[in-house]
Amino acid sequence: MNGAALQEQIDAMRQQIASLQQALEAERRENALLRQKLDALCQRYFGRQSEKLDSAQMELLLTGLTEQMVEVAPKQSMLPLGSLRRAGAQTQRIRTPDNLEVVREVIEPEVVLREPARWKCIGQEVSRLLEYQPGKFFWRETVRPKYVSLDDRTVPPVVAPAPVRVADRCLAAPGLLAHLLVSKYADHIPFYRLQMIFWRRHGVFIARQQMVLWAGQCVVLLEAIVLCIQKQMQKSSYVQVDETPVRYLDPQRPGGSAQGYLWTALVPGGCVIYQWHASRAAACLESLLGKEFKGNIQCDGYSAYPAFAGDKKEIQLIGCLAHIRRGFFEAREQAPLIAGWVLHQIGMLYRWEAQLRESRAGPAARQALRSSHSRMVVERLHRALAKLRARYLPQSLMGQAISYALNQWPAFQRYLEHGEAEIDNNLVENAIRPTAIGKKNWLFFGSEEAGGRNAVIYTLIENCRMHGVEPLEYLKDVLERLPRVTNQQVADLTPLNWKKVRQKSLKPTG
């Protein structure tokens, strides 16, 4: 073999080695990307605030990580401060209202009872135990006496009109109906569990099919109140919107079930509306917000929202910083310094928003502080992310986080110009959370039509929670009054208006 042929073989081997090295490097990069995605999935399944990965979020997975785990500043606990103190102080582990009913039991000494005249009371020892009486069943019997005239026997007998019921031949009183609705939709107890509770603890059997029928009869009346709330929401100039998947039974589909969506629209401090749709199309937003909606919609990066807004100048989309932050939080192991710096900048924005909430600043004050403080941080972040984009592979965690952030940046930075807007749409996500908790218990809706009925009751329960109204008291009163009210009086029965009337009636006069 001459020298030229040997050199050709050496060159060929060098090219082959270089090609193999390139292939190996590509495999290493792909392996690193897959490991990052696997770590992210494990964190969603087993980490803090874990939620099941939803196939409906695959669109967001292509442009960034899925939107299942919202990592924001720690939320304040809803529990009283006393419940978080050390166990040694027993008086701080129980909190009760000042007006809690007191049932007094007086125990006299036996010697005093035998000869009370020989004893004089000089004081008393008082102790208290916190007691609870479970709910009980009873028949509420209505008696309507019949009368005949003594002067004229030809006059037919007279009797008082029967009380109006929720529905014809409905044997459930408003109190029982309200308890059923609150137990399922506020306390997340499925009807089949209520059936067992009633039978085992009270000896009363009510089939869950009957409970479903009663709930449907209630919805026929309650839907009018929800329509009033929806009209109020559609008049607002700012609304947060999100959707969550819920499965429902459908024997015609493979596997016997299909997936629908519970769309949620919330006006901060105003109202919240749930609406059920079997699809996730942009047409659902038209049904929820109305064709004539004008204002700002705060949402995530799902494509249905730009499709609904289209080229309408009267509609603007505002992005969500929580969704942007999530990608950098999950990429902190790949690029700890860069991710840490970005998270620190985002943390500054959240701290200023917390100060605004604590001071209860109005829209004008919020916009002024954002212009003087937040805008410079937002602009600095945008410049930095634009420069960092070329450093990372598009499919890496950091590359996906940067791409998603830059794609959402025009919509996100609009919150600086609107003082009524929040920095993220966590409020509407918090409104969705009770449905997610209930979904773990009842698993699915009984049918596609049942989704609409559930949305009506969820709307009233969540509006009660928003305005500090006790849902059991509210629903019991409303179900008693609805059969007698006119269409013009229905608006007075929304949770907010009901609370205003109740407070006015309880306010002392004079």
C-alpha positions as CSV (number, residue, x, y, z in Angstrom):
1,M,0.0,0.0,0.0
2,N,1.5,3.3,-1.1
3,G,1.6,6.4,0.9
4,A,-1.2,8.2,-1.0
5,A,-3.7,5.3,-0.4
6,L,-2.7,5.2,3.3
7,Q,-3.3,8.9,3.6
8,E,-6.7,8.5,2.0
9,Q,-7.7,5.9,4.6
10,I,-6.4,8.0,7.4
11,D,-8.5,11.0,6.1
12,A,-11.6,8.8,5.8
13,M,-11.1,7.5,9.3
14,R,-10.7,11.1,10.6
15,Q,-14.0,12.1,8.9
16,Q,-15.7,9.1,10.3
17,I,-14.5,9.9,13.8
18,A,-15.6,13.5,13.4
19,S,-19.0,12.4,12.2
20,L,-19.3,10.0,15.1
21,Q,-18.3,12.7,17.6
22,Q,-20.9,15.0,16.1
23,A,-23.6,12.3,16.4
24,L,-22.5,11.6,20.0
25,E,-22.6,15.3,20.9
26,A,-26.1,15.5,19.4
27,E,-27.2,12.4,21.4
28,R,-25.8,14.0,24.6
29,R,-27.7,17.2,24.0
30,E,-30.9,15.3,23.3
31,N,-30.3,13.2,26.4
32,A,-29.8,16.4,28.5
33,L,-33.1,17.8,27.1
34,L,-35.0,14.6,27.9
35,R,-33.6,14.6,31.4
36,Q,-34.7,18.1,32.0
37,K,-38.2,17.3,30.7
38,L,-38.3,14.2,32.9
39,D,-37.3,16.2,35.9
40,A,-40.0,18.8,35.2
41,L,-42.6,16.0,34.8
42,C,-41.5,14.4,38.1
43,Q,-41.8,17.7,39.8
44,R,-45.3,18.1,38.6
45,Y,-46.4,14.7,39.7
46,F,-44.6,14.4,43.0
47,G,-43.4,17.9,43.9
48,R,-45.0,20.6,45.9
49,Q,-48.3,21.9,44.5
50,S,-48.4,18.9,42.1
51,E,-51.2,18.4,39.6
52,K,-51.8,15.8,37.0
53,L,-50.4,16.6,33.6
54,D,-53.3,17.4,31.2
55,S,-53.2,16.5,27.6
56,A,-55.2,19.6,26.8
57,Q,-52.1,21.7,27.6
58,M,-49.9,20.2,24.9
59,E,-50.1,23.3,22.8
60,L,-48.4,25.3,25.6
61,L,-45.9,22.5,26.0
62,L,-44.7,23.2,22.4
63,T,-44.0,26.8,23.2
64,G,-43.1,26.4,26.8
65,L,-43.7,24.2,29.8
66,T,-47.2,23.3,30.7
67,E,-49.3,25.4,33.0
68,Q,-50.0,23.0,35.8
69,M,-47.8,24.3,38.6
70,V,-48.1,28.0,39.5
71,E,-45.2,29.1,41.5
72,V,-45.8,32.5,42.9
73,A,-45.1,34.3,46.2
74,P,-46.4,32.3,49.1
75,K,-50.1,32.9,49.8
76,Q,-51.4,34.0,53.1
77,S,-53.0,31.3,55.0
78,M,-56.8,31.3,55.4
79,L,-56.5,29.9,58.9
80,P,-56.6,32.2,62.0
81,L,-53.3,33.1,63.3
82,G,-54.0,31.4,66.6
83,S,-54.2,28.0,64.9
84,L,-50.6,28.3,63.8
85,R,-49.2,28.9,67.2
86,R,-47.6,26.3,69.4
87,A,-49.8,23.6,70.9
88,G,-49.0,24.7,74.5
89,A,-51.4,27.6,74.3
90,Q,-54.8,25.9,74.2
91,T,-56.8,29.1,74.2
92,Q,-55.1,30.1,70.9
93,R,-55.9,26.8,69.1
94,I,-59.7,27.5,69.0
95,R,-61.3,30.6,67.6
96,T,-65.1,31.2,67.7
97,P,-67.3,34.1,66.8
98,D,-68.2,36.6,69.5
99,N,-71.9,36.0,69.0
100,L,-71.7,32.2,69.1
101,E,-74.9,30.9,70.8
102,V,-74.4,29.8,74.4
103,V,-76.7,27.1,75.9
104,R,-76.5,27.4,79.7
105,E,-76.9,24.4,82.1
106,V,-77.1,25.2,85.8
107,I,-76.2,22.4,88.2
108,E,-77.3,22.9,91.8
109,P,-75.8,21.0,94.7
110,E,-78.0,18.2,96.0
111,V,-77.9,19.6,99.6
112,V,-79.1,23.0,98.3
113,L,-81.9,21.4,96.4
114,R,-83.1,19.6,99.5
115,E,-83.2,22.7,101.7
116,P,-82.8,25.8,99.5
117,A,-83.9,28.2,102.3
118,R,-80.8,27.4,104.3
119,W,-78.4,28.4,101.6
120,K,-77.3,31.8,100.1
121,C,-75.5,32.0,96.7
122,I,-72.3,34.0,96.9
123,G,-70.9,33.3,93.4
124,Q,-70.6,30.8,90.7
125,E,-68.1,28.6,88.9
126,V,-68.4,28.8,85.1
127,S,-66.7,26.5,82.6
128,R,-67.3,26.0,78.9
129,L,-67.1,23.2,76.4
130,L,-67.4,23.7,72.6
131,E,-70.3,21.5,71.5
132,Y,-71.7,20.5,68.1
133,Q,-75.1,19.2,67.1
134,P,-75.2,17.3,63.8
135,G,-77.9,18.1,61.3
136,K,-81.2,16.3,61.6
137,F,-84.1,15.4,59.4
138,F,-87.7,16.2,60.2
139,W,-90.9,16.7,58.3
140,R,-92.0,20.2,57.9
141,E,-95.8,19.8,58.0
142,T,-98.1,22.5,56.7
143,V,-101.7,22.5,58.0
144,R,-104.3,24.4,56.1
145,P,-107.7,24.3,57.9
146,K,-110.9,24.4,55.9
147,Y,-113.7,26.7,56.9
148,V,-117.4,26.9,55.9
149,S,-119.6,29.9,56.4
150,L,-122.1,29.7,59.2
151,D,-124.3,32.4,57.7
152,D,-124.5,31.1,54.2
153,R,-124.2,27.3,53.7
154,T,-124.1,27.8,49.9
155,V,-120.7,29.4,50.0
156,P,-118.0,26.9,49.2
157,P,-115.4,26.1,51.8
158,V,-112.3,28.3,52.0
159,V,-108.7,27.2,52.6
160,A,-105.4,29.1,52.5
161,P,-103.4,28.7,49.3
162,A,-100.6,26.0,49.5
163,P,-97.0,27.3,49.9
164,V,-95.1,27.5,46.6
165,R,-92.5,24.7,46.2
166,V,-89.3,24.6,44.3
167,A,-90.9,22.3,41.8
168,D,-94.3,20.5,41.5
169,R,-94.5,17.4,43.7
170,C,-91.0,18.1,45.1
171,L,-90.8,16.6,48.6
172,A,-87.6,18.4,49.6
173,A,-87.8,21.6,51.5
174,P,-85.4,24.5,50.7
175,G,-83.2,23.7,53.7
176,L,-82.6,20.2,52.5
177,L,-82.0,21.3,48.9
178,A,-79.5,23.9,50.1
179,H,-77.7,21.4,52.2
180,L,-77.4,19.0,49.2
181,L,-76.0,21.7,46.9
182,V,-73.5,23.1,49.5
183,S,-72.3,19.6,50.5
184,K,-71.5,18.6,46.9
185,Y,-70.3,21.9,45.4
186,A,-68.7,23.7,48.4
187,D,-67.7,20.7,50.6
188,H,-67.0,18.4,47.6
189,I,-69.0,15.4,48.9
190,P,-70.5,13.3,46.0
191,F,-74.1,12.4,46.1
192,Y,-73.4,8.7,46.6
193,R,-71.5,9.5,49.8
194,L,-74.4,11.7,51.0
195,Q,-76.7,8.8,50.4
196,M,-74.7,6.6,52.7
197,I,-74.3,9.3,55.3
198,F,-78.1,9.9,55.5
199,W,-78.9,6.2,55.7
200,R,-76.2,5.2,58.3
201,R,-76.4,8.2,60.6
202,H,-80.0,9.3,60.3
203,G,-81.9,6.2,59.0
204,V,-83.2,8.3,56.0
205,F,-82.7,6.8,52.5
206,I,-82.6,9.2,49.6
207,A,-81.3,7.7,46.3
208,R,-78.6,9.7,44.7
209,Q,-80.7,9.7,41.5
210,Q,-83.3,11.6,43.4
211,M,-80.7,14.0,44.6
212,V,-79.6,14.6,41.0
213,L,-83.2,15.3,40.1
214,W,-83.7,17.8,42.9
215,A,-80.4,19.5,41.9
216,G,-81.7,19.9,38.4
217,Q,-85.0,21.3,39.6
218,C,-83.1,23.9,41.7
219,V,-81.0,24.9,38.7
220,V,-84.1,25.8,36.7
221,L,-84.8,28.5,39.3
222,L,-81.2,29.5,40.1
223,E,-80.2,29.9,36.5
224,A,-82.0,33.3,36.3
225,I,-79.7,34.6,39.0
226,V,-76.7,33.4,37.1
227,L,-77.8,35.2,34.0
228,C,-78.0,38.5,36.0
229,I,-74.4,37.9,37.2
230,Q,-73.3,37.2,33.7
231,K,-74.8,40.4,32.4
232,Q,-73.0,42.3,35.1
233,M,-69.7,40.6,34.2
234,Q,-70.1,41.4,30.4
235,K,-70.5,45.1,31.2
236,S,-67.1,45.1,32.9
237,S,-64.0,46.6,31.1
238,Y,-61.6,44.1,32.7
239,V,-62.0,40.4,33.2
240,Q,-59.7,37.4,33.8
241,V,-60.5,34.2,31.9
242,D,-59.2,30.6,32.2
243,E,-60.5,27.1,31.5
244,T,-60.1,23.7,33.2
245,P,-60.8,20.3,31.7
246,V,-63.5,18.0,33.2
247,R,-64.5,14.6,31.9
248,Y,-68.1,13.7,31.4
249,L,-69.8,10.4,30.7
250,D,-70.8,9.7,27.0
251,P,-71.7,6.1,26.1
252,Q,-71.3,7.0,22.4
253,R,-67.5,7.8,22.8
254,P,-64.7,5.2,23.0
255,G,-64.1,4.4,26.7
256,G,-67.5,5.8,27.7
257,S,-66.4,9.3,28.5
258,A,-65.2,12.5,26.8
259,Q,-63.6,15.7,27.9
260,G,-65.2,19.1,28.2
261,Y,-64.1,22.4,29.7
262,L,-65.4,24.6,32.5
263,W,-64.6,28.1,31.4
264,T,-64.3,30.7,34.1
265,A,-64.5,34.5,33.9
266,L,-63.8,36.7,36.9
267,V,-64.0,40.4,37.6
268,P,-61.8,41.0,40.7
269,G,-63.9,42.1,43.6
270,G,-67.0,41.9,41.4
271,C,-68.3,38.6,40.3
272,V,-67.3,35.2,38.8
273,I,-69.0,33.1,36.1
274,Y,-68.6,29.4,35.2
275,Q,-69.8,28.2,31.9
276,W,-69.6,24.6,30.6
277,H,-68.7,23.7,27.0
278,A,-67.7,20.4,25.4
279,S,-65.0,22.1,23.4
280,R,-62.1,24.5,23.9
281,A,-62.8,26.6,20.8
282,A,-62.8,30.4,20.6
283,A,-66.5,30.3,20.1
284,C,-66.8,29.4,23.8
285,L,-65.5,32.9,24.7
286,E,-68.1,34.5,22.6
287,S,-70.8,32.6,24.6
288,L,-69.1,33.5,27.9
289,L,-68.2,37.2,27.4
290,G,-70.8,38.1,24.7
291,K,-70.4,39.3,21.2
292,E,-70.4,42.9,22.2
293,F,-67.7,42.7,24.9
294,K,-65.3,45.6,25.0
295,G,-62.4,45.8,27.4
296,N,-59.2,44.0,28.6
297,I,-59.0,40.2,28.9
298,Q,-56.2,38.8,31.1
299,C,-55.3,35.2,30.1
300,D,-52.6,32.7,29.4
301,G,-51.0,32.0,26.0
302,Y,-53.7,29.7,24.6
303,S,-54.5,30.5,21.0
304,A,-58.3,30.7,21.5
305,Y,-57.9,34.1,23.2
306,P,-56.1,35.9,20.2
307,A,-58.6,34.2,17.9
308,F,-61.5,35.6,19.9
309,A,-59.9,39.1,20.0
310,G,-59.0,39.0,16.3
311,D,-58.5,42.5,14.9
312,K,-61.1,44.1,17.3
313,K,-59.6,47.3,18.5
314,E,-62.0,47.4,21.5
315,I,-60.5,44.2,23.0
316,Q,-56.9,43.9,24.4
317,L,-55.3,40.9,25.8
318,I,-53.1,41.2,29.0
319,G,-50.6,38.5,29.7
320,C,-49.9,36.7,32.9
321,L,-46.6,37.0,34.7
322,A,-47.1,33.8,36.7
323,H,-47.1,31.7,33.5
324,I,-43.9,33.5,32.4
325,R,-42.2,32.9,35.8
326,R,-43.0,29.3,35.8
327,G,-40.7,28.4,33.0
328,F,-37.7,30.1,34.6
329,F,-38.5,28.5,37.9
330,E,-38.3,25.0,36.3
331,A,-35.1,25.9,34.3
332,R,-33.2,27.0,37.4
333,E,-31.2,23.7,37.5
334,Q,-30.0,24.2,33.9
335,A,-28.9,27.8,34.3
336,P,-29.0,28.6,38.0
337,L,-27.4,32.1,37.7
338,I,-29.6,33.3,34.8
339,A,-32.8,31.8,36.2
340,G,-32.0,33.2,39.6
341,W,-31.5,36.7,38.2
342,V,-34.7,36.6,36.3
343,L,-36.7,35.3,39.3
344,H,-35.2,38.0,41.4
345,Q,-36.4,40.7,39.0
346,I,-39.8,39.1,38.8
347,G,-39.8,39.0,42.6
348,M,-39.3,42.8,42.7
349,L,-42.4,43.2,40.6
350,Y,-44.5,41.0,42.9
351,R,-43.2,42.9,46.0
352,W,-44.5,46.2,44.6
353,E,-47.8,44.6,43.8
354,A,-48.0,43.3,47.4
355,Q,-47.5,46.8,48.7
356,L,-50.2,48.1,46.5
357,R,-52.6,45.5,47.8
358,E,-51.7,46.2,51.4
359,S,-52.3,49.9,51.0
360,R,-55.6,49.2,49.0
361,A,-54.4,51.5,46.3
362,G,-56.9,52.4,43.5
363,P,-56.3,52.1,39.8
364,A,-54.7,55.6,39.5
365,A,-52.2,54.9,42.3
366,R,-51.4,51.4,40.9
367,Q,-50.7,52.8,37.5
368,A,-48.5,55.6,38.9
369,L,-46.3,53.2,40.9
370,R,-46.0,50.8,38.0
371,S,-44.8,53.6,35.7
372,S,-42.3,54.9,38.2
373,H,-41.0,51.5,39.5
374,S,-42.2,48.5,37.6
375,R,-41.7,49.7,34.0
376,M,-37.9,50.0,34.3
377,V,-37.7,46.4,35.6
378,V,-40.0,45.1,32.8
379,E,-37.9,46.9,30.1
380,R,-34.6,45.6,31.7
381,L,-36.0,42.0,31.7
382,H,-37.1,42.3,28.1
383,R,-33.7,43.5,26.9
384,A,-31.9,40.8,28.8
385,L,-34.1,38.0,27.5
386,A,-33.7,39.1,23.9
387,K,-29.9,38.9,24.3
388,L,-30.0,35.5,26.1
389,R,-32.3,33.8,23.6
390,A,-29.4,32.9,21.3
391,R,-27.4,31.1,24.1
392,Y,-29.8,28.3,24.6
393,L,-31.3,25.5,22.4
394,P,-34.9,26.2,21.6
395,Q,-36.0,22.8,23.1
396,S,-34.1,23.3,26.4
397,L,-36.0,24.3,29.5
398,M,-34.3,27.7,29.5
399,G,-34.8,28.1,25.7
400,Q,-38.5,27.3,26.1
401,A,-38.9,29.7,29.0
402,I,-37.3,32.6,27.1
403,S,-39.3,31.9,24.0
404,Y,-42.6,31.8,25.8
405,A,-41.7,35.0,27.8
406,L,-40.8,36.9,24.6
407,N,-43.9,35.7,22.8
408,Q,-46.1,36.8,25.6
409,W,-44.2,40.1,26.4
410,P,-46.3,42.5,24.3
411,A,-49.5,41.2,26.0
412,F,-47.8,41.0,29.5
413,Q,-46.5,44.6,29.6
414,R,-49.9,46.0,29.0
415,Y,-50.7,45.6,32.7
416,L,-48.4,48.7,33.2
417,E,-50.9,50.8,31.3
418,H,-54.0,49.7,33.1
419,G,-54.2,50.3,36.8
420,E,-57.3,48.0,37.2
421,A,-55.4,45.0,35.9
422,E,-53.6,42.5,38.0
423,I,-50.0,41.4,37.4
424,D,-51.2,37.8,36.7
425,N,-54.5,35.9,36.5
426,N,-54.0,33.9,39.7
427,L,-57.4,35.2,41.0
428,V,-59.3,33.3,38.3
429,E,-57.1,30.2,38.8
430,N,-57.9,30.3,42.5
431,A,-61.6,30.4,41.6
432,I,-61.0,27.2,39.5
433,R,-59.3,25.5,42.4
434,P,-62.4,24.4,44.2
435,T,-63.7,22.6,41.1
436,A,-60.3,20.8,40.9
437,I,-60.6,19.6,44.5
438,G,-64.2,18.4,43.9
439,K,-63.1,16.6,40.7
440,K,-60.9,14.3,42.7
441,N,-64.0,13.2,44.6
442,W,-66.7,12.9,42.0
443,L,-64.2,12.3,39.1
444,F,-66.5,13.3,36.2
445,F,-69.9,14.9,35.3
446,G,-72.7,12.5,34.7
447,S,-73.4,13.7,31.2
448,E,-72.7,16.6,28.9
449,E,-76.0,18.3,30.0
450,A,-75.0,17.9,33.7
451,G,-72.0,20.2,33.0
452,G,-74.2,23.2,32.5
453,R,-76.2,22.5,35.7
454,N,-73.0,22.2,37.7
455,A,-71.7,25.4,36.3
456,V,-74.8,27.3,37.5
457,I,-74.3,26.0,41.1
458,Y,-70.6,26.6,41.1
459,T,-71.2,30.2,40.0
460,L,-73.4,30.9,43.0
461,I,-71.2,29.1,45.5
462,E,-68.1,31.0,44.3
463,N,-69.8,34.3,44.3
464,C,-70.9,33.7,47.9
465,R,-67.3,32.9,48.8
466,M,-66.1,36.1,47.0
467,H,-68.4,38.4,49.0
468,G,-68.3,36.6,52.3
469,V,-71.8,35.1,52.2
470,E,-72.6,31.9,53.9
471,P,-73.8,29.7,51.0
472,L,-76.1,27.5,53.0
473,E,-78.0,30.4,54.4
474,Y,-78.1,32.2,51.1
475,L,-79.4,29.2,49.0
476,K,-82.0,28.3,51.6
477,D,-83.4,31.8,51.5
478,V,-83.2,32.2,47.8
479,L,-84.9,28.8,47.1
480,E,-87.7,29.8,49.4
481,R,-88.2,33.2,47.6
482,L,-87.5,32.4,43.9
483,P,-90.8,30.7,43.1
484,R,-92.6,33.9,44.1
485,V,-90.4,36.7,42.7
486,T,-90.9,38.4,39.3
487,N,-88.3,38.8,36.6
488,Q,-87.6,42.3,37.7
489,Q,-86.8,41.2,41.3
490,V,-84.3,38.4,40.4
491,A,-81.4,40.8,40.2
492,D,-81.9,41.5,43.9
493,L,-81.0,37.9,44.7
494,T,-77.5,37.8,43.5
495,P,-75.1,37.1,46.4
496,L,-73.7,40.7,46.4
497,N,-77.2,42.3,46.3
498,W,-78.6,39.8,48.8
499,K,-75.8,40.7,51.2
500,K,-76.4,44.4,50.9
501,V,-80.1,44.0,51.6
502,R,-79.4,41.6,54.5
503,Q,-76.9,44.1,56.1
504,K,-79.4,46.9,55.7
505,S,-82.2,45.0,57.4
506,L,-79.9,44.0,60.3
507,K,-78.6,47.5,60.8
508,P,-80.1,49.1,63.9
509,T,-82.4,52.0,63.4
510,G,-82.6,55.2,65.4
